[in-house]
């Protein structure tokens, strides 16, 4: 290689390095953007924790509601079974000709009429 070629390569390298050093970074702006991003992430984190807590309370409320409805369902099933049984008994009584009692008359027994030992 000739000196001219080396000189051109050297000047090209200096030109590139001066172009790189010509880019100046405004560090105050970088720090301000970083602080703003950190603050935004902190606010988002607080919001997410709030939403998570609200969801946990909603789930607890739903679980309580489910347990109360399950208990009510059990009671209703028992009442249905009882009413179904009583309806069947009433139908059988009508089929056999039984009637409801309206007048109750008591028979009085004399004390001496019972058998003694």
Backbone bond lengths (Angstrom), bond angles and torsions (degrees), N, CA, C in turn:
res aa  C-N    CA-C-N  psi(-1)  N-CA   C-N-CA  omega(-1)  CA-C   N-CA-C  phi
1 X - - - 1.423 - - 1.523 109.21 -
2 X 1.265 112.93 148.37 1.463 116.94 -179.86 1.519 109.20 -93.00
3 X 1.290 114.64 168.33 1.464 119.55 179.08 1.510 111.58 -66.36
4 X 1.293 117.00 -30.80 1.461 119.86 179.17 1.518 109.99 -64.97
5 X 1.308 116.93 -41.83 1.462 121.23 179.54 1.513 109.79 -65.59
6 X 1.320 116.64 -43.07 1.460 120.17 179.74 1.524 110.75 -64.56
7 X 1.332 115.56 -39.39 1.451 120.15 179.78 1.530 110.05 -64.83
8 X 1.322 118.13 -39.96 1.462 121.37 179.24 1.539 111.49 -65.63
9 X 1.349 114.60 -40.07 1.472 118.83 177.97 1.517 109.94 -65.89
10 X 1.300 116.49 -39.43 1.461 121.16 -179.79 1.518 110.53 -66.56
11 X 1.335 117.28 -42.29 1.470 120.14 179.34 1.533 110.79 -67.47
12 X 1.303 117.12 -36.50 1.462 120.63 178.92 1.529 110.06 -66.32
13 X 1.327 116.55 -40.03 1.462 120.30 178.83 1.523 110.34 -66.12
14 X 1.344 118.11 -41.79 1.464 121.01 178.24 1.527 110.71 -64.07
15 X 1.317 115.74 -40.25 1.460 119.91 179.74 1.539 110.90 -62.43
16 X 1.331 116.35 -40.90 1.466 120.67 178.62 1.522 110.83 -66.41
17 X 1.327 116.54 -42.57 1.460 119.45 -179.17 1.526 111.10 -68.81
18 X 1.323 117.09 -33.75 1.468 118.93 177.33 1.526 110.31 -71.95
19 X 1.336 118.31 -30.52 1.459 121.55 177.47 1.522 109.86 -69.06
20 X 1.328 115.47 -36.40 1.468 119.40 178.80 1.519 109.87 -69.80
21 X 1.298 117.76 -43.46 1.458 119.59 -179.41 1.519 111.86 -74.44
22 X 1.338 118.13 -14.29 1.461 121.15 178.31 1.525 110.84 -72.02
23 X 1.357 116.69 -23.01 1.467 120.09 177.76 1.522 106.78 -77.06
24 X 1.297 115.64 114.41 1.464 119.07 178.89 1.527 108.36 -105.95
25 X 1.283 115.35 137.71 1.454 121.38 -178.18 1.520 108.11 -100.46
26 X 1.309 115.48 127.98 1.454 121.01 176.85 1.528 107.28 -84.54
27 X 1.317 117.13 97.08 1.446 122.34 -173.15 1.526 111.90 -67.81
28 X 1.312 117.97 -30.74 1.463 119.93 177.55 1.527 110.51 -64.13
29 X 1.314 116.28 -39.20 1.458 120.29 177.61 1.531 111.04 -67.22
30 X 1.326 116.71 -40.13 1.463 121.06 178.64 1.525 109.97 -62.64
31 X 1.354 116.86 -45.69 1.464 120.71 179.38 1.532 111.13 -65.47
32 X 1.316 117.15 -38.55 1.462 120.52 178.54 1.532 110.55 -64.48
33 X 1.321 116.84 -42.54 1.471 120.59 178.07 1.526 110.67 -64.99
34 X 1.343 116.50 -39.63 1.469 120.14 178.94 1.530 110.44 -65.12
35 X 1.315 117.31 -41.96 1.466 120.45 178.54 1.532 110.69 -65.65
36 X 1.317 116.27 -40.93 1.460 120.15 178.41 1.533 110.79 -63.69
37 X 1.319 116.89 -41.99 1.469 120.92 178.07 1.532 110.30 -65.27
38 X 1.336 117.44 -41.11 1.470 120.93 178.11 1.517 110.71 -62.98
39 X 1.316 117.03 -43.11 1.451 120.96 178.97 1.535 110.67 -63.95
40 X 1.324 117.06 -41.75 1.473 120.71 178.42 1.527 110.57 -63.23
41 X 1.328 117.48 -41.16 1.467 120.14 178.63 1.524 111.18 -66.97
42 X 1.345 117.52 -36.56 1.459 120.53 177.80 1.531 110.64 -64.84
43 X 1.308 117.50 -43.71 1.460 120.93 178.13 1.525 109.99 -63.67
44 X 1.311 117.91 -42.07 1.463 121.44 178.52 1.521 111.00 -63.99
45 X 1.338 117.65 -39.24 1.460 122.39 178.26 1.529 110.11 -62.65
46 X 1.328 116.95 -45.46 1.459 120.40 179.63 1.528 109.93 -62.82
47 X 1.308 117.35 -41.65 1.462 121.79 178.39 1.531 110.56 -61.61
48 X 1.324 116.97 -44.12 1.464 120.44 -178.94 1.529 111.62 -65.59
49 X 1.347 117.39 -40.54 1.462 120.24 178.03 1.527 109.49 -64.04
50 X 1.319 116.74 -39.37 1.462 120.71 177.64 1.528 110.86 -62.02
51 X 1.314 117.25 -44.48 1.462 121.27 179.06 1.531 111.25 -64.23
52 X 1.332 116.68 -39.03 1.456 121.21 179.12 1.527 110.69 -64.93
53 X 1.324 116.32 -42.88 1.457 120.31 178.78 1.521 110.83 -65.51
54 X 1.313 117.33 -42.49 1.456 121.35 177.96 1.533 110.03 -61.05
55 X 1.321 117.46 -39.76 1.464 120.98 177.85 1.517 112.06 -65.32
56 X 1.347 116.57 -38.61 1.470 119.86 179.05 1.520 110.52 -64.62
57 X 1.337 117.48 -42.13 1.460 120.14 177.52 1.524 111.32 -65.64
58 X 1.320 117.60 -37.38 1.468 120.38 178.03 1.525 110.35 -65.04
59 X 1.324 117.00 -41.22 1.469 120.62 178.92 1.517 110.22 -63.55
60 X 1.339 117.10 -41.95 1.461 120.17 179.01 1.530 110.34 -62.21
61 X 1.327 116.61 -42.19 1.464 119.92 177.85 1.516 111.84 -63.41
62 X 1.323 116.24 -41.47 1.464 119.88 178.72 1.527 111.21 -65.45
63 X 1.336 117.06 -38.31 1.468 119.63 178.09 1.523 110.70 -64.78
64 X 1.334 117.45 -40.85 1.467 119.67 176.63 1.519 110.94 -63.39
65 X 1.313 116.55 -40.53 1.456 120.74 179.07 1.531 110.46 -65.49
66 X 1.319 117.11 -39.90 1.466 120.77 178.97 1.524 110.45 -64.14
67 X 1.336 117.55 -42.93 1.465 119.37 -179.19 1.525 111.08 -66.61
68 X 1.348 117.87 -39.25 1.467 118.81 178.00 1.524 110.74 -67.09
69 X 1.326 117.75 -39.29 1.467 120.30 178.17 1.529 111.53 -67.42
70 X 1.331 116.61 -34.29 1.468 119.09 177.73 1.526 110.33 -66.17
71 X 1.343 117.09 -41.30 1.465 120.29 176.59 1.515 111.86 -63.59
72 X 1.328 116.78 -42.25 1.459 121.21 177.89 1.527 110.47 -64.27
73 X 1.324 117.18 -37.89 1.467 121.32 178.28 1.525 110.22 -63.72
74 X 1.329 116.99 -41.06 1.467 120.27 178.58 1.523 110.40 -62.71
75 X 1.336 116.44 -43.37 1.469 119.87 178.18 1.521 111.35 -63.02
76 X 1.316 116.96 -42.39 1.467 120.14 179.33 1.524 111.82 -65.33
77 X 1.324 117.22 -37.56 1.466 119.77 177.36 1.518 110.73 -64.34
78 X 1.341 116.96 -40.55 1.467 120.49 178.32 1.524 110.70 -65.25
79 X 1.338 117.50 -42.01 1.461 120.76 178.25 1.525 111.19 -64.76
80 X 1.317 116.45 -38.76 1.461 119.81 178.93 1.521 110.68 -65.23
81 X 1.327 116.92 -43.26 1.462 119.89 179.70 1.522 110.40 -63.57
82 X 1.331 116.58 -40.21 1.459 120.36 179.87 1.531 110.65 -67.14
83 X 1.330 117.01 -44.97 1.467 119.14 -179.48 1.528 110.82 -67.47
84 X 1.319 117.16 -33.81 1.465 119.62 177.98 1.524 110.00 -66.84
85 X 1.330 117.09 -40.10 1.462 121.31 178.34 1.526 110.16 -64.89
86 X 1.340 116.80 -44.57 1.466 120.12 -179.61 1.527 111.47 -66.45
87 X 1.321 117.34 -35.31 1.468 119.78 177.14 1.524 110.32 -65.52
88 X 1.313 117.48 -38.50 1.468 121.38 177.65 1.519 111.57 -65.76
89 X 1.328 116.65 -39.85 1.466 120.74 178.63 1.522 109.79 -66.03
90 X 1.336 117.49 -41.94 1.464 120.61 179.85 1.527 110.72 -63.76
91 X 1.301 118.04 -39.17 1.470 120.89 178.63 1.531 110.78 -66.13
92 X 1.326 116.07 -41.40 1.475 118.64 178.64 1.526 110.90 -65.80
93 X 1.333 116.09 -37.71 1.474 118.87 178.77 1.520 110.63 -64.72
94 X 1.298 118.86 -40.21 1.458 121.17 177.37 1.518 110.61 -66.86
95 X 1.331 116.61 -37.28 1.466 119.22 179.62 1.525 110.99 -65.77
96 X 1.329 116.95 -32.62 1.463 120.32 -179.93 1.528 112.27 -85.40
97 X 1.323 116.64 -7.25 1.466 119.73 176.14 1.518 113.01 91.69
98 X 1.284 118.88 13.73 1.462 120.22 177.07 1.519 109.42 -72.99
99 X 1.350 114.52 149.21 1.450 120.40 177.71 1.517 109.33 -127.33
100 X 1.321 115.76 160.22 1.453 120.14 176.06 1.521 108.83 -74.62
101 X 1.296 114.57 143.94 1.459 118.52 178.18 1.518 109.07 -80.53
102 X 1.334 114.84 137.04 1.459 118.76 178.68 1.521 110.46 -117.31
103 X 1.312 117.40 -44.07 1.465 121.68 178.42 1.517 108.79 -109.56
104 X 1.293 115.40 122.66 1.451 119.72 178.39 1.533 106.94 -107.36
105 X 1.275 115.11 125.33 1.480 120.57 177.87 1.520 107.45 -119.99
106 X 1.316 115.02 130.10 1.458 120.18 -179.42 1.520 109.58 -98.04
107 X 1.302 115.53 141.77 1.462 122.15 178.32 1.516 107.28 -97.55
108 X 1.319 116.15 127.83 1.457 119.44 179.12 1.521 108.45 -96.83
109 X 1.311 114.49 131.56 1.462 120.95 -177.44 1.534 107.47 -108.61
110 X 1.296 116.01 135.58 1.457 120.47 177.62 1.518 108.76 -70.23
111 X 1.288 115.90 150.54 1.465 119.36 -175.90 1.529 111.60 -71.22
112 X 1.242 118.96 -32.75 1.470 121.69 -177.37 1.514 111.93 -81.78
113 X 1.341 117.34 -10.57 1.444 117.50 -176.13 1.521 113.43 -81.28
114 X 1.311 117.34 -6.70 1.455 119.35 177.65 1.524 110.63 -81.74
115 X 1.278 115.99 150.02 1.459 119.71 -178.67 1.505 108.78 -73.53
116 X 1.311 115.34 140.74 1.452 120.33 178.44 1.506 108.90 -104.63
117 X 1.288 115.29 160.44 1.461 118.47 178.77 1.454 113.49 -78.57
